[in-house]
Amino acid sequence: MATSTVPAAPPKKSALQALARPPMVGLFAFLIVFVVQGLGHTLMVGMESIFGEAYVLQSAFVLGLAGAVLLFIGMRHDSEVAGTWYGFWAGTLIWSGWVEFSFVWSANVLGIPDLMDTHAPGEIATKAEYLVMMSSIGVCLGVLVPLTLNRETKCNLFVWLQRNLKMRTGKPSRGYERNFAYITALETIFVTWFCYLALLFIYDENLLGDRHPVTYAIFFLNTIWAFYLLSRLLQMWKVTTAVRYSIPTAIIAFSSYEIAGRWNLWTDIWVHPEKFGVVLSLLAGALAIAAFLAVRTPTHAKRELNA
């Protein structure tokens, strides 16, 4: 008489293993980078409020210096996980401390006034430091050229441009080892910078303006692009790849959020910590937990999870 065996039940997945699966890997990375964009505004407002005009620039220097130290530590790490996370936080702190506040200093020295919102009397449309930032467009484009032509690049956009526009400058070097802290920090700073400038020139009434029909079209196409990138991100298994891919994805998505906020569709909670302190504190706490879980998530559990 033949006997039949009951197949063993598959082992239950732990919560940590569940976080290692798509779409959670990409979603966590996206949410971390997206919320960091907003909290960066909160950080600037908070520093200006706490330290005042007398000491805010000194505090900004210390903030940027902390980012530089993180970058130094990260670039000494051989681990892709450590390097990627160190690079992201280093780039974020360097941008917030040294880059943004350098424009604040320049605006104050030059006596440039804020641009007021013609659609909401008494409200600031564009702060003076961002008007000064527009003058950096030449430097931004100058840096963009060698980044685009770099034969060692792994950026999907740059690789696509090189392939389709016949812009390749040679084959990647054999045995070339990427430094992930350096790559991630540079990506964080440059993508943030580029998207800031894109929005500022879109808002410029001499070019388009925030209520121009082309601006509505840009918002529509940018939002589609953000959702497309997010759909790809949500399919990723590898944490470090997801983090690096989430940087442009979340910043592009945040650009659509910024444009909609420019139309006064909602209150920008990030720049009003005095009103939304509880909400912002909860978001900061959730960000810390999400970052901790993302770091604890296996870097590449696909093979084990498929077993």
Helices and strands as residue ranges (DSSP letters): H 15-19, H 24-75, H 80-94, I 95-100, H 101-110, E 115-116, E 124-126, H 128-133, G 134-136, H 137-149, H 156-164, H 180-203, H 213-233, H 239-262, G 269-271, H 277-296, H 302-306
